[in-house]
Amino acid sequence: MILRRNDVSPEEGLHKYGSVEFADPINKKYPIDSPEHIRAAWSYLHMTRDYKKYSKQDLNTIKGRIIRAWKTKIDKKGPPASKNTIYELANL
C-alpha cells in the first residue's frame, strides 16, 4: 500500500485532473487515464525530485500501474527502458 505523503494534497490532483485513475491513488499523483498522462507519469517518476519521495515498494507499485496502463493504452510492449531502473533509483 502506498503511504500518504505530507508534501502533497490529494484534492489538488482531483481538482486538476478530475476523477481519473492515478498510478498513486492515495496521493492522487500520476494520472494514467490517457496516453499523454501515461507518458508524463513515466517521465516524472524517473525524475530525482519525484522518485526520492517514495519507498522502493511504493515505487514498484506505481511503476507497475504505469506499465499496465502503457500496455493497455499505448503499446503492448510497454514503456521504453529508462536510463536507470526503478530498483536502481530506489537504492540511491
PDB file of N, CA, C and O in Angstrom, chain B, residues numbered from 101:
ATOM      1  N   MET B 101       0.838  -1.180   0.000  1.00  0.00           N
ATOM      2  CA  MET B 101       0.000   0.000   0.000  1.00  0.00           C
ATOM      3  C   MET B 101       0.880   1.241   0.000  1.00  0.00           C
ATOM      4  O   MET B 101       1.839   1.334   0.766  1.00  0.00           O
ATOM      5  N   ILE B 102       0.552   2.176  -0.852  1.00  0.00           N
ATOM      6  CA  ILE B 102       1.307   3.417  -0.953  1.00  0.00           C
ATOM      7  C   ILE B 102       0.984   4.291   0.251  1.00  0.00           C
ATOM      8  O   ILE B 102      -0.176   4.431   0.638  1.00  0.00           O
ATOM      9  N   LEU B 103       2.015   4.873   0.832  1.00  0.00           N
ATOM     10  CA  LEU B 103       1.838   5.729   2.001  1.00  0.00           C
ATOM     11  C   LEU B 103       1.393   7.129   1.604  1.00  0.00           C
ATOM     12  O   LEU B 103       1.763   7.637   0.545  1.00  0.00           O
ATOM     13  N   ARG B 104       0.609   7.733   2.456  1.00  0.00           N
ATOM     14  CA  ARG B 104       0.165   9.117   2.275  1.00  0.00           C
ATOM     15  C   ARG B 104       1.368  10.023   2.470  1.00  0.00           C
ATOM     16  O   ARG B 104       2.106   9.891   3.446  1.00  0.00           O
ATOM     17  N   ARG B 105       1.561  10.950   1.528  1.00  0.00           N
ATOM     18  CA  ARG B 105       2.667  11.912   1.615  1.00  0.00           C
ATOM     19  C   ARG B 105       2.173  13.207   2.234  1.00  0.00           C
ATOM     20  O   ARG B 105       1.066  13.661   1.943  1.00  0.00           O
ATOM     21  N   ASN B 106       3.000  13.801   3.091  1.00  0.00           N
ATOM     22  CA  ASN B 106       2.643  15.063   3.743  1.00  0.00           C
ATOM     23  C   ASN B 106       2.882  16.270   2.846  1.00  0.00           C
ATOM     24  O   ASN B 106       2.378  17.358   3.127  1.00  0.00           O
ATOM     25  N   ASP B 107       3.649  16.092   1.762  1.00  0.00           N
ATOM     26  CA  ASP B 107       4.022  17.223   0.917  1.00  0.00           C
ATOM     27  C   ASP B 107       3.076  17.445  -0.265  1.00  0.00           C
ATOM     28  O   ASP B 107       3.333  18.314  -1.099  1.00  0.00           O
ATOM     29  N   VAL B 108       1.991  16.679  -0.352  1.00  0.00           N
ATOM     30  CA  VAL B 108       1.029  16.852  -1.446  1.00  0.00           C
ATOM     31  C   VAL B 108      -0.393  16.874  -0.897  1.00  0.00           C
ATOM     32  O   VAL B 108      -0.669  16.382   0.197  1.00  0.00           O
ATOM     33  N   SER B 109      -1.279  17.455  -1.687  1.00  0.00           N
ATOM     34  CA  SER B 109      -2.695  17.468  -1.339  1.00  0.00           C
ATOM     35  C   SER B 109      -3.434  16.635  -2.381  1.00  0.00           C
ATOM     36  O   SER B 109      -3.499  17.026  -3.546  1.00  0.00           O
ATOM     37  N   PRO B 110      -3.990  15.494  -1.980  1.00  0.00           N
ATOM     38  CA  PRO B 110      -4.740  14.687  -2.943  1.00  0.00           C
ATOM     39  C   PRO B 110      -5.859  15.469  -3.628  1.00  0.00           C
ATOM     40  O   PRO B 110      -6.191  15.193  -4.780  1.00  0.00           O
ATOM     41  N   GLU B 111      -6.443  16.442  -2.928  1.00  0.00           N
ATOM     42  CA  GLU B 111      -7.515  17.246  -3.502  1.00  0.00           C
ATOM     43  C   GLU B 111      -7.009  18.036  -4.711  1.00  0.00           C
ATOM     44  O   GLU B 111      -7.768  18.296  -5.645  1.00  0.00           O
ATOM     45  N   GLU B 112      -5.733  18.415  -4.694  1.00  0.00           N
ATOM     46  CA  GLU B 112      -5.162  19.159  -5.820  1.00  0.00           C
ATOM     47  C   GLU B 112      -5.173  18.302  -7.090  1.00  0.00           C
ATOM     48  O   GLU B 112      -5.516  18.792  -8.166  1.00  0.00           O
ATOM     49  N   GLY B 113      -4.803  17.035  -6.968  1.00  0.00           N
ATOM     50  CA  GLY B 113      -4.827  16.136  -8.115  1.00  0.00           C
ATOM     51  C   GLY B 113      -6.234  15.923  -8.639  1.00  0.00           C
ATOM     52  O   GLY B 113      -6.457  15.891  -9.849  1.00  0.00           O
ATOM     53  N   LEU B 114      -7.187  15.776  -7.721  1.00  0.00           N
ATOM     54  CA  LEU B 114      -8.581  15.621  -8.133  1.00  0.00           C
ATOM     55  C   LEU B 114      -9.096  16.876  -8.829  1.00  0.00           C
ATOM     56  O   LEU B 114      -9.804  16.796  -9.833  1.00  0.00           O
ATOM     57  N   HIS B 115      -8.730  18.038  -8.283  1.00  0.00           N
ATOM     58  CA  HIS B 115      -9.167  19.297  -8.871  1.00  0.00           C
ATOM     59  C   HIS B 115      -8.570  19.480 -10.264  1.00  0.00           C
ATOM     60  O   HIS B 115      -9.256  19.928 -11.183  1.00  0.00           O
ATOM     61  N   LYS B 116      -7.304  19.137 -10.417  1.00  0.00           N
ATOM     62  CA  LYS B 116      -6.610  19.354 -11.689  1.00  0.00           C
ATOM     63  C   LYS B 116      -7.023  18.345 -12.760  1.00  0.00           C
ATOM     64  O   LYS B 116      -7.192  18.715 -13.922  1.00  0.00           O
ATOM     65  N   TYR B 117      -7.189  17.070 -12.380  1.00  0.00           N
ATOM     66  CA  TYR B 117      -7.422  16.008 -13.363  1.00  0.00           C
ATOM     67  C   TYR B 117      -8.826  15.391 -13.306  1.00  0.00           C
ATOM     68  O   TYR B 117      -9.235  14.688 -14.229  1.00  0.00           O
ATOM     69  N   GLY B 118      -9.545  15.652 -12.242  1.00  0.00           N
ATOM     70  CA  GLY B 118     -10.863  15.058 -12.091  1.00  0.00           C
ATOM     71  C   GLY B 118     -10.768  13.649 -11.531  1.00  0.00           C
ATOM     72  O   GLY B 118      -9.725  13.229 -11.030  1.00  0.00           O
ATOM     73  N   SER B 119     -11.850  12.949 -11.624  1.00  0.00           N
ATOM     74  CA  SER B 119     -11.921  11.595 -11.080  1.00  0.00           C
ATOM     75  C   SER B 119     -11.403  10.612 -12.129  1.00  0.00           C
ATOM     76  O   SER B 119     -12.181   9.963 -12.829  1.00  0.00           O
ATOM     77  N   VAL B 120     -10.080  10.513 -12.225  1.00  0.00           N
ATOM     78  CA  VAL B 120      -9.422   9.615 -13.179  1.00  0.00           C
ATOM     79  C   VAL B 120      -8.602   8.590 -12.413  1.00  0.00           C
ATOM     80  O   VAL B 120      -8.462   8.681 -11.194  1.00  0.00           O
ATOM     81  N   GLU B 121      -8.068   7.628 -13.123  1.00  0.00           N
ATOM     82  CA  GLU B 121      -7.188   6.647 -12.489  1.00  0.00           C
ATOM     83  C   GLU B 121      -5.800   7.264 -12.310  1.00  0.00           C
ATOM     84  O   GLU B 121      -5.262   7.898 -13.218  1.00  0.00           O
ATOM     85  N   PHE B 122      -5.242   7.065 -11.130  1.00  0.00           N
ATOM     86  CA  PHE B 122      -3.906   7.564 -10.810  1.00  0.00           C
ATOM     87  C   PHE B 122      -2.993   6.380 -10.507  1.00  0.00           C
ATOM     88  O   PHE B 122      -3.427   5.384  -9.929  1.00  0.00           O
ATOM     89  N   ALA B 123      -1.720   6.497 -10.902  1.00  0.00           N
ATOM     90  CA  ALA B 123      -0.749   5.461 -10.550  1.00  0.00           C
ATOM     91  C   ALA B 123      -0.506   5.482  -9.044  1.00  0.00           C
ATOM     92  O   ALA B 123      -0.210   4.444  -8.451  1.00  0.00           O
ATOM     93  N   ASP B 124      -0.628   6.650  -8.421  1.00  0.00           N
ATOM     94  CA  ASP B 124      -0.574   6.789  -6.969  1.00  0.00           C
ATOM     95  C   ASP B 124      -1.951   7.280  -6.515  1.00  0.00           C
ATOM     96  O   ASP B 124      -2.168   8.484  -6.380  1.00  0.00           O
ATOM     97  N   PRO B 125      -2.880   6.350  -6.282  1.00  0.00           N
ATOM     98  CA  PRO B 125      -4.244   6.753  -5.941  1.00  0.00           C
ATOM     99  C   PRO B 125      -4.399   7.341  -4.541  1.00  0.00           C
ATOM    100  O   PRO B 125      -5.386   8.025  -4.272  1.00  0.00           O
ATOM    101  N   ILE B 126      -3.464   7.094  -3.663  1.00  0.00           N
ATOM    102  CA  ILE B 126      -3.539   7.636  -2.297  1.00  0.00           C
ATOM    103  C   ILE B 126      -3.301   9.144  -2.311  1.00  0.00           C
ATOM    104  O   ILE B 126      -4.033   9.904  -1.676  1.00  0.00           O
ATOM    105  N   ASN B 127      -2.271   9.567  -3.040  1.00  0.00           N
ATOM    106  CA  ASN B 127      -1.891  10.974  -3.091  1.00  0.00           C
ATOM    107  C   ASN B 127      -2.424  11.680  -4.339  1.00  0.00           C
ATOM    108  O   ASN B 127      -2.189  12.872  -4.533  1.00  0.00           O
ATOM    109  N   LYS B 128      -3.144  10.936  -5.182  1.00  0.00           N
ATOM    110  CA  LYS B 128      -3.701  11.459  -6.437  1.00  0.00           C
ATOM    111  C   LYS B 128      -2.606  12.076  -7.310  1.00  0.00           C
ATOM    112  O   LYS B 128      -2.706  13.218  -7.760  1.00  0.00           O
ATOM    113  N   LYS B 129      -1.552  11.274  -7.531  1.00  0.00           N
ATOM    114  CA  LYS B 129      -0.420  11.684  -8.361  1.00  0.00           C
ATOM    115  C   LYS B 129      -0.316  10.747  -9.558  1.00  0.00           C
ATOM    116  O   LYS B 129      -0.708   9.583  -9.481  1.00  0.00           O
ATOM    117  N   TYR B 130       0.206  11.257 -10.647  1.00  0.00           N
ATOM    118  CA  TYR B 130       0.483  10.479 -11.856  1.00  0.00           C
ATOM    119  C   TYR B 130      -0.786   9.905 -12.489  1.00  0.00           C
ATOM    120  O   TYR B 130      -1.012   8.696 -12.437  1.00  0.00           O
ATOM    121  N   PRO B 131      -1.623  10.775 -13.090  1.00  0.00           N
ATOM    122  CA  PRO B 131      -2.815  10.259 -13.764  1.00  0.00           C
ATOM    123  C   PRO B 131      -2.414   9.343 -14.919  1.00  0.00           C
ATOM    124  O   PRO B 131      -1.439   9.600 -15.625  1.00  0.00           O
ATOM    125  N   ILE B 132      -3.174   8.284 -15.094  1.00  0.00           N
ATOM    126  CA  ILE B 132      -2.871   7.311 -16.152  1.00  0.00           C
ATOM    127  C   ILE B 132      -4.138   7.020 -16.971  1.00  0.00           C
ATOM    128  O   ILE B 132      -4.421   5.873 -17.317  1.00  0.00           O
ATOM    129  N   ASP B 133      -4.876   8.064 -17.264  1.00  0.00           N
ATOM    130  CA  ASP B 133      -6.140   7.930 -17.984  1.00  0.00           C
ATOM    131  C   ASP B 133      -6.023   8.157 -19.485  1.00  0.00           C
ATOM    132  O   ASP B 133      -6.951   7.833 -20.226  1.00  0.00           O
ATOM    133  N   SER B 134      -4.918   8.701 -19.944  1.00  0.00           N
ATOM    134  CA  SER B 134      -4.740   8.975 -21.369  1.00  0.00           C
ATOM    135  C   SER B 134      -3.281   8.703 -21.750  1.00  0.00           C
ATOM    136  O   SER B 134      -2.409   8.690 -20.881  1.00  0.00           O
ATOM    137  N   PRO B 135      -3.012   8.488 -23.030  1.00  0.00           N
ATOM    138  CA  PRO B 135      -1.615   8.271 -23.436  1.00  0.00           C
ATOM    139  C   PRO B 135      -0.682   9.411 -23.017  1.00  0.00           C
ATOM    140  O   PRO B 135       0.452   9.165 -22.607  1.00  0.00           O
ATOM    141  N   GLU B 136      -1.153  10.645 -23.118  1.00  0.00           N
ATOM    142  CA  GLU B 136      -0.323  11.787 -22.728  1.00  0.00           C
ATOM    143  C   GLU B 136       0.009  11.743 -21.241  1.00  0.00           C
ATOM    144  O   GLU B 136       1.153  11.973 -20.849  1.00  0.00           O
ATOM    145  N   HIS B 137      -0.987  11.448 -20.419  1.00  0.00           N
ATOM    146  CA  HIS B 137      -0.756  11.383 -18.973  1.00  0.00           C
ATOM    147  C   HIS B 137       0.133  10.191 -18.608  1.00  0.00           C
ATOM    148  O   HIS B 137       0.967  10.288 -17.707  1.00  0.00           O
ATOM    149  N   ILE B 138      -0.045   9.093 -19.293  1.00  0.00           N
ATOM    150  CA  ILE B 138       0.776   7.907 -19.011  1.00  0.00           C
ATOM    151  C   ILE B 138       2.240   8.194 -19.323  1.00  0.00           C
ATOM    152  O   ILE B 138       3.126   7.862 -18.536  1.00  0.00           O
ATOM    153  N   ARG B 139       2.486   8.809 -20.469  1.00  0.00           N
ATOM    154  CA  ARG B 139       3.876   9.161 -20.829  1.00  0.00           C
ATOM    155  C   ARG B 139       4.467  10.137 -19.807  1.00  0.00           C
ATOM    156  O   ARG B 139       5.620   9.994 -19.400  1.00  0.00           O
ATOM    157  N   ALA B 140       3.679  11.118 -19.402  1.00  0.00           N
ATOM    158  CA  ALA B 140       4.152  12.090 -18.409  1.00  0.00           C
ATOM    159  C   ALA B 140       4.424  11.412 -17.074  1.00  0.00           C
ATOM    160  O   ALA B 140       5.424  11.706 -16.421  1.00  0.00           O
ATOM    161  N   ALA B 141       3.547  10.512 -16.668  1.00  0.00           N
ATOM    162  CA  ALA B 141       3.743   9.801 -15.397  1.00  0.00           C
ATOM    163  C   ALA B 141       5.052   9.026 -15.421  1.00  0.00           C
ATOM    164  O   ALA B 141       5.812   9.055 -14.452  1.00  0.00           O
ATOM    165  N   TRP B 142       5.318   8.333 -16.526  1.00  0.00           N
ATOM    166  CA  TRP B 142       6.561   7.554 -16.650  1.00  0.00           C
ATOM    167  C   TRP B 142       7.773   8.477 -16.562  1.00  0.00           C
ATOM    168  O   TRP B 142       8.761   8.162 -15.898  1.00  0.00           O
ATOM    169  N   SER B 143       7.686   9.612 -17.234  1.00  0.00           N
ATOM    170  CA  SER B 143       8.789  10.571 -17.230  1.00  0.00           C
ATOM    171  C   SER B 143       9.022  11.155 -15.835  1.00  0.00           C
ATOM    172  O   SER B 143      10.151  11.180 -15.347  1.00  0.00           O
ATOM    173  N   TYR B 144       7.952  11.620 -15.203  1.00  0.00           N
ATOM    174  CA  TYR B 144       8.093  12.221 -13.877  1.00  0.00           C
ATOM    175  C   TYR B 144       8.585  11.227 -12.835  1.00  0.00           C
ATOM    176  O   TYR B 144       9.374  11.584 -11.960  1.00  0.00           O
ATOM    177  N   LEU B 145       8.136  10.012 -12.921  1.00  0.00           N
ATOM    178  CA  LEU B 145       8.548   9.018 -11.938  1.00  0.00           C
ATOM    179  C   LEU B 145      10.051   8.758 -11.986  1.00  0.00           C
ATOM    180  O   LEU B 145      10.629   8.286 -11.006  1.00  0.00           O
ATOM    181  N   HIS B 146      10.681   9.059 -13.102  1.00  0.00           N
ATOM    182  CA  HIS B 146      12.118   8.848 -13.241  1.00  0.00           C
ATOM    183  C   HIS B 146      12.938  10.094 -12.916  1.00  0.00           C
ATOM    184  O   HIS B 146      14.155  10.098 -13.099  1.00  0.00           O
ATOM    185  N   MET B 147      12.285  11.146 -12.437  1.00  0.00           N
ATOM    186  CA  MET B 147      12.994  12.362 -12.022  1.00  0.00           C
ATOM    187  C   MET B 147      13.349  12.256 -10.546  1.00  0.00           C
ATOM    188  O   MET B 147      12.538  11.818  -9.730  1.00  0.00           O
ATOM    189  N   THR B 148      14.555  12.657 -10.219  1.00  0.00           N
ATOM    190  CA  THR B 148      15.046  12.566  -8.839  1.00  0.00           C
ATOM    191  C   THR B 148      14.070  13.200  -7.855  1.00  0.00           C
ATOM    192  O   THR B 148      13.793  12.634  -6.797  1.00  0.00           O
ATOM    193  N   ARG B 149      13.555  14.360  -8.197  1.00  0.00           N
ATOM    194  CA  ARG B 149      12.668  15.071  -7.264  1.00  0.00           C
ATOM    195  C   ARG B 149      11.412  14.273  -6.951  1.00  0.00           C
ATOM    196  O   ARG B 149      10.812  14.466  -5.893  1.00  0.00           O
ATOM    197  N   ASP B 150      11.004  13.391  -7.837  1.00  0.00           N
ATOM    198  CA  ASP B 150       9.794  12.606  -7.620  1.00  0.00           C
ATOM    199  C   ASP B 150      10.084  11.254  -6.976  1.00  0.00           C
ATOM    200  O   ASP B 150       9.463  10.912  -5.970  1.00  0.00           O
ATOM    201  N   TYR B 151      11.005  10.488  -7.527  1.00  0.00           N
ATOM    202  CA  TYR B 151      11.183   9.128  -7.017  1.00  0.00           C
ATOM    203  C   TYR B 151      11.767   9.093  -5.616  1.00  0.00           C
ATOM    204  O   TYR B 151      11.562   8.115  -4.897  1.00  0.00           O
ATOM    205  N   LYS B 152      12.479  10.116  -5.209  1.00  0.00           N
ATOM    206  CA  LYS B 152      13.058  10.109  -3.860  1.00  0.00           C
ATOM    207  C   LYS B 152      11.997  10.282  -2.768  1.00  0.00           C
ATOM    208  O   LYS B 152      12.296  10.118  -1.585  1.00  0.00           O
ATOM    209  N   LYS B 153      10.789  10.605  -3.148  1.00  0.00           N
ATOM    210  CA  LYS B 153       9.719  10.812  -2.174  1.00  0.00           C
ATOM    211  C   LYS B 153       8.958   9.532  -1.855  1.00  0.00           C
ATOM    212  O   LYS B 153       8.021   9.538  -1.056  1.00  0.00           O
ATOM    213  N   TYR B 154       9.370   8.427  -2.489  1.00  0.00           N
ATOM    214  CA  TYR B 154       8.684   7.154  -2.307  1.00  0.00           C
ATOM    215  C   TYR B 154       9.635   6.067  -1.842  1.00  0.00           C
ATOM    216  O   TYR B 154      10.834   6.111  -2.117  1.00  0.00           O
ATOM    217  N   SER B 155       9.090   5.099  -1.138  1.00  0.00           N
ATOM    218  CA  SER B 155       9.869   3.919  -0.765  1.00  0.00           C
ATOM    219  C   SER B 155      10.050   3.043  -2.001  1.00  0.00           C
ATOM    220  O   SER B 155       9.364   3.232  -3.006  1.00  0.00           O
ATOM    221  N   LYS B 156      10.953   2.106  -1.927  1.00  0.00           N
ATOM    222  CA  LYS B 156      11.179   1.186  -3.031  1.00  0.00           C
ATOM    223  C   LYS B 156       9.898   0.424  -3.356  1.00  0.00           C
ATOM    224  O   LYS B 156       9.560   0.248  -4.526  1.00  0.00           O
ATOM    225  N   GLN B 157       9.198  -0.021  -2.342  1.00  0.00           N
ATOM    226  CA  GLN B 157       7.950  -0.761  -2.533  1.00  0.00           C
ATOM    227  C   GLN B 157       6.894   0.108  -3.228  1.00  0.00           C
ATOM    228  O   GLN B 157       6.219  -0.347  -4.152  1.00  0.00           O
ATOM    229  N   ASP B 158       6.760   1.346  -2.782  1.00  0.00           N
ATOM    230  CA  ASP B 158       5.790   2.250  -3.408  1.00  0.00           C
ATOM    231  C   ASP B 158       6.165   2.539  -4.855  1.00  0.00           C
ATOM    232  O   ASP B 158       5.294   2.581  -5.724  1.00  0.00           O
ATOM    233  N   LEU B 159       7.465   2.742  -5.123  1.00  0.00           N
ATOM    234  CA  LEU B 159       7.909   2.972  -6.495  1.00  0.00           C
ATOM    235  C   LEU B 159       7.556   1.796  -7.393  1.00  0.00           C
ATOM    236  O   LEU B 159       7.091   1.980  -8.518  1.00  0.00           O
ATOM    237  N   ASN B 160       7.776   0.602  -6.895  1.00  0.00           N
ATOM    238  CA  ASN B 160       7.467  -0.584  -7.699  1.00  0.00           C
ATOM    239  C   ASN B 160       5.970  -0.695  -7.970  1.00  0.00           C
ATOM    240  O   ASN B 160       5.569  -1.098  -9.062  1.00  0.00           O
ATOM    241  N   THR B 161       5.145  -0.344  -6.994  1.00  0.00           N
ATOM    242  CA  THR B 161       3.695  -0.371  -7.177  1.00  0.00           C
ATOM    243  C   THR B 161       3.277   0.651  -8.225  1.00  0.00           C
ATOM    244  O   THR B 161       2.510   0.335  -9.134  1.00  0.00           O
ATOM    245  N   ILE B 162       3.776   1.866  -8.101  1.00  0.00           N
ATOM    246  CA  ILE B 162       3.436   2.936  -9.037  1.00  0.00           C
ATOM    247  C   ILE B 162       3.933   2.585 -10.434  1.00  0.00           C
ATOM    248  O   ILE B 162       3.211   2.748 -11.417  1.00  0.00           O
ATOM    249  N   LYS B 163       5.162   2.107 -10.515  1.00  0.00           N
ATOM    250  CA  LYS B 163       5.728   1.712 -11.808  1.00  0.00           C
ATOM    251  C   LYS B 163       4.857   0.636 -12.454  1.00  0.00           C
ATOM    252  O   LYS B 163       4.565   0.715 -13.648  1.00  0.00           O
ATOM    253  N   GLY B 164       4.448  -0.348 -11.695  1.00  0.00           N
ATOM    254  CA  GLY B 164       3.616  -1.423 -12.236  1.00  0.00           C
ATOM    255  C   GLY B 164       2.306  -0.901 -12.790  1.00  0.00           C
ATOM    256  O   GLY B 164       1.845  -1.370 -13.831  1.00  0.00           O
ATOM    257  N   ARG B 165       1.703   0.054 -12.120  1.00  0.00           N
ATOM    258  CA  ARG B 165       0.433   0.627 -12.596  1.00  0.00           C
ATOM    259  C   ARG B 165       0.630   1.402 -13.894  1.00  0.00           C
ATOM    260  O   ARG B 165      -0.201   1.340 -14.799  1.00  0.00           O
ATOM    261  N   ILE B 166       1.745   2.136 -13.974  1.00  0.00           N
ATOM    262  CA  ILE B 166       2.028   2.889 -15.198  1.00  0.00           C
ATOM    263  C   ILE B 166       2.298   1.925 -16.352  1.00  0.00           C
ATOM    264  O   ILE B 166       1.816   2.136 -17.465  1.00  0.00           O
ATOM    265  N   ILE B 167       3.056   0.884 -16.093  1.00  0.00           N
ATOM    266  CA  ILE B 167       3.362  -0.099 -17.144  1.00  0.00           C
ATOM    267  C   ILE B 167       2.084  -0.768 -17.640  1.00  0.00           C
ATOM    268  O   ILE B 167       1.897  -0.919 -18.847  1.00  0.00           O
ATOM    269  N   ARG B 168       1.209  -1.167 -16.731  1.00  0.00           N
ATOM    270  CA  ARG B 168      -0.062  -1.788 -17.143  1.00  0.00           C
ATOM    271  C   ARG B 168      -0.886  -0.837 -18.009  1.00  0.00           C
ATOM    272  O   ARG B 168      -1.453  -1.245 -19.023  1.00  0.00           O
ATOM    273  N   ALA B 169      -0.949   0.430 -17.605  1.00  0.00           N
ATOM    274  CA  ALA B 169      -1.696   1.416 -18.386  1.00  0.00           C
ATOM    275  C   ALA B 169      -1.052   1.608 -19.755  1.00  0.00           C
ATOM    276  O   ALA B 169      -1.751   1.711 -20.763  1.00  0.00           O
ATOM    277  N   TRP B 170       0.285   1.655 -19.793  1.00  0.00           N
ATOM    278  CA  TRP B 170       1.002   1.833 -21.061  1.00  0.00           C
ATOM    279  C   TRP B 170       0.690   0.676 -22.000  1.00  0.00           C
ATOM    280  O   TRP B 170       0.403   0.885 -23.179  1.00  0.00           O
ATOM    281  N   LYS B 171       0.746  -0.538 -21.475  1.00  0.00           N
ATOM    282  CA  LYS B 171       0.490  -1.720 -22.303  1.00  0.00           C
ATOM    283  C   LYS B 171      -0.951  -1.767 -22.797  1.00  0.00           C
ATOM    284  O   LYS B 171      -1.218  -2.291 -23.879  1.00  0.00           O
ATOM    285  N   THR B 172      -1.863  -1.234 -22.028  1.00  0.00           N
ATOM    286  CA  THR B 172      -3.268  -1.230 -22.405  1.00  0.00           C
ATOM    287  C   THR B 172      -3.604  -0.112 -23.390  1.00  0.00           C
ATOM    288  O   THR B 172      -4.364  -0.323 -24.335  1.00  0.00           O
ATOM    289  N   LYS B 173      -3.039   1.073 -23.170  1.00  0.00           N
ATOM    290  CA  LYS B 173      -3.482   2.242 -23.917  1.00  0.00           C
ATOM    291  C   LYS B 173      -2.488   2.776 -24.950  1.00  0.00           C
ATOM    292  O   LYS B 173      -2.856   3.600 -25.788  1.00  0.00           O
ATOM    293  N   ILE B 174      -1.222   2.314 -24.901  1.00  0.00           N
ATOM    294  CA  ILE B 174      -0.221   2.862 -25.816  1.00  0.00           C
ATOM    295  C   ILE B 174       0.422   1.775 -26.668  1.00  0.00           C
ATOM    296  O   ILE B 174       0.304   1.794 -27.893  1.00  0.00           O
ATOM    297  N   ASP B 175       1.100   0.830 -26.027  1.00  0.00           N
ATOM    298  CA  ASP B 175       1.848  -0.197 -26.751  1.00  0.00           C
ATOM    299  C   ASP B 175       1.964  -1.441 -25.882  1.00  0.00           C
ATOM    300  O   ASP B 175       2.394  -1.359 -24.731  1.00  0.00           O
ATOM    301  N   LYS B 176       1.590  -2.571 -26.416  1.00  0.00           N
ATOM    302  CA  LYS B 176       1.630  -3.827 -25.661  1.00  0.00           C
ATOM    303  C   LYS B 176       3.033  -4.191 -25.195  1.00  0.00           C
ATOM    304  O   LYS B 176       3.187  -5.001 -24.281  1.00  0.00           O
ATOM    305  N   LYS B 177       4.044  -3.612 -25.802  1.00  0.00           N
ATOM    306  CA  LYS B 177       5.437  -3.887 -25.405  1.00  0.00           C
ATOM    307  C   LYS B 177       5.813  -3.151 -24.114  1.00  0.00           C
ATOM    308  O   LYS B 177       6.786  -3.513 -23.452  1.00  0.00           O
ATOM    309  N   GLY B 178       5.061  -2.146 -23.769  1.00  0.00           N
ATOM    310  CA  GLY B 178       5.343  -1.384 -22.564  1.00  0.00           C
ATOM    311  C   GLY B 178       6.192  -0.164 -22.840  1.00  0.00           C
ATOM    312  O   GLY B 178       6.548   0.103 -23.988  1.00  0.00           O
ATOM    313  N   PRO B 179       6.519   0.580 -21.795  1.00  0.00           N
ATOM    314  CA  PRO B 179       7.277   1.827 -21.959  1.00  0.00           C
ATOM    315  C   PRO B 179       8.733   1.565 -22.324  1.00  0.00           C
ATOM    316  O   PRO B 179       9.251   0.466 -22.121  1.00  0.00           O
ATOM    317  N   PRO B 180       9.380   2.586 -22.863  1.00  0.00           N
ATOM    318  CA  PRO B 180      10.804   2.433 -23.190  1.00  0.00           C
ATOM    319  C   PRO B 180      11.616   2.291 -21.910  1.00  0.00           C
ATOM    320  O   PRO B 180      11.211   2.770 -20.851  1.00  0.00           O
ATOM    321  N   ALA B 181      12.741   1.643 -22.014  1.00  0.00           N
ATOM    322  CA  ALA B 181      13.629   1.500 -20.858  1.00  0.00           C
ATOM    323  C   ALA B 181      14.159   2.875 -20.478  1.00  0.00           C
ATOM    324  O   ALA B 181      14.430   3.714 -21.338  1.00  0.00           O
ATOM    325  N   SER B 182      14.298   3.086 -19.202  1.00  0.00           N
ATOM    326  CA  SER B 182      14.876   4.343 -18.741  1.00  0.00           C
ATOM    327  C   SER B 182      16.376   4.152 -18.579  1.00  0.00           C
ATOM    328  O   SER B 182      16.890   3.038 -18.685  1.00  0.00           O
ATOM    329  N   LYS B 183      17.060   5.244 -18.324  1.00  0.00           N
ATOM    330  CA  LYS B 183      18.499   5.146 -18.087  1.00  0.00           C
ATOM    331  C   LYS B 183      18.775   4.327 -16.830  1.00  0.00           C
ATOM    332  O   LYS B 183      19.780   3.621 -16.744  1.00  0.00           O
ATOM    333  N   ASN B 184      17.891   4.427 -15.877  1.00  0.00           N
ATOM    334  CA  ASN B 184      18.003   3.678 -14.623  1.00  0.00           C
ATOM    335  C   ASN B 184      16.702   2.937 -14.390  1.00  0.00           C
ATOM    336  O   ASN B 184      15.633   3.422 -14.762  1.00  0.00           O
ATOM    337  N   THR B 185      16.782   1.792 -13.790  1.00  0.00           N
ATOM    338  CA  THR B 185      15.555   1.101 -13.429  1.00  0.00           C
ATOM    339  C   THR B 185      15.026   1.690 -12.136  1.00  0.00           C
ATOM    340  O   THR B 185      15.770   2.334 -11.396  1.00  0.00           O
ATOM    341  N   ILE B 186      13.758   1.478 -11.858  1.00  0.00           N
ATOM    342  CA  ILE B 186      13.174   1.969 -10.609  1.00  0.00           C
ATOM    343  C   ILE B 186      13.929   1.378  -9.424  1.00  0.00           C
ATOM    344  O   ILE B 186      14.148   2.064  -8.426  1.00  0.00           O
ATOM    345  N   TYR B 187      14.328   0.108  -9.525  1.00  0.00           N
ATOM    346  CA  TYR B 187      15.052  -0.526  -8.429  1.00  0.00           C
ATOM    347  C   TYR B 187      16.344   0.242  -8.155  1.00  0.00           C
ATOM    348  O   TYR B 187      16.676   0.512  -7.000  1.00  0.00           O
ATOM    349  N   GLU B 188      17.065   0.589  -9.206  1.00  0.00           N
ATOM    350  CA  GLU B 188      18.305   1.343  -9.019  1.00  0.00           C
ATOM    351  C   GLU B 188      18.015   2.707  -8.416  1.00  0.00           C
ATOM    352  O   GLU B 188      18.734   3.164  -7.528  1.00  0.00           O
ATOM    353  N   LEU B 189      16.954   3.360  -8.901  1.00  0.00           N
ATOM    354  CA  LEU B 189      16.605   4.686  -8.384  1.00  0.00           C
ATOM    355  C   LEU B 189      16.240   4.620  -6.913  1.00  0.00           C
ATOM    356  O   LEU B 189      16.599   5.505  -6.137  1.00  0.00           O
ATOM    357  N   ALA B 190      15.534   3.579  -6.535  1.00  0.00           N
ATOM    358  CA  ALA B 190      15.096   3.452  -5.150  1.00  0.00           C
ATOM    359  C   ALA B 190      16.254   3.215  -4.211  1.00  0.00           C
ATOM    360  O   ALA B 190      16.122   3.440  -3.008  1.00  0.00           O
ATOM    361  N   ASN B 191      17.372   2.771  -4.720  1.00  0.00           N
ATOM    362  CA  ASN B 191      18.526   2.499  -3.877  1.00  0.00           C
ATOM    363  C   ASN B 191      19.563   3.615  -3.877  1.00  0.00           C
ATOM    364  O   ASN B 191      20.664   3.437  -3.356  1.00  0.00           O
ATOM    365  N   LEU B 192      19.222   4.760  -4.455  1.00  0.00           N
ATOM    366  CA  LEU B 192      20.161   5.886  -4.454  1.00  0.00           C
ATOM    367  C   LEU B 192      20.228   6.525  -3.104  1.00  0.00           C
ATOM    368  O   LEU B 192      20.967   7.490  -2.913  1.00  0.00           O
TER     369      LEU B 192
END
